[in-house]
Amino acid sequence: MRRKIPGRKHRGVRDPEKQRAQRLKSIKHKINAPPTDPDDQQIPRSLQRLAQLQVKVRNGDFARKKAKKPRPRERFEQHPNESEREFLLRVHRECDAVKHEAAFEQKFGVEVKRNELGEVESVEKRKDPLKVMLKEVRREKKKKKGKGDEARLTKSQKRQLKLAEKKKKKLESKVDEFEKFRDKVKFGEQVHAPPTLTLPKRVTATNVAPRPGKRDLLLKSVLGSSKTSNTVIDRTAKRKNLPTALRRQLDKQQQEVVQAYRLLKEKKHGTL
């Protein structure tokens, strides 16, 4: 069985009335509060729009929209050789057709346009004046906001820019970094040896501390006089696996080093 995870305990105020009182206390200075300074209050937006409209009218920037021409009323005339009953039936049919057309326009929010002969030319969507006004307000806001900024890119321009960046990255991934180091050999050229590389000369550091193994120690000066040969013996292997002669030689060297170290210690303590 899995371990049971205990539920989170509610340690706050459980009384809903107390919770409501705390919430109202935190926002009591934000709702229904009188203005702090009566002489300095924010102007409502409706009043701002009204003032802007007055300025536009005064400067001649505001042009009234032309009112739509009313739809011409159809005049029914009785045709020659048409009886009274046939004329009334025709008027009734035309009225029903106009009613159905008006209901269609009202239902789908469109406007049916006809020519002089009564044939349907086009069906256009009727523009809501409130939506048109909101669209104009948004357009004005965008103009004010984007005055100092750069021109915004369209969707097609953004897509072209993205494709260009993708193409550039693809070309960069295909570029051979060693292409510029490749030698161009001319036709008929012969080479008898590889090129020689000249390294820059090393600068000897004078003020740097000597590296380990190159210091002039007292023990080194004592051992220097007792050296008989410059042969270097490989001491990486274990002594039990070495030949007998080599093992004796290593033991002798070890005893000499220990003896020299003891003599050096005695001299040092004797001087003190």
Secondary structure, 3 states (H helix, E strand, C coil): CCCCCCCCCCCCCCCHHHHHHHHHHHCCCCCCCCCCCCCCCCCCHHHHHHHHHHHHHHHCCCCCCCCCCCCCCCCCCCCCCCCHHHHHHHHHHHHHHHHHHHHHHHHHCEEEEECCCCCEEEEEECCCHHHHHHHHHHHHHHHHHCCCCCCCCCHHHHHHHHHHHHHHHHHHHHCCCCHHHCCCCCCCCCCCCCCCCCCCCCCCCCCCCCCCCCCCCHHHHHHHHCCCCCCCCCCCCCHHHCCHHHHHHHHHHHHHHHHHHHHHHHHHHHHC
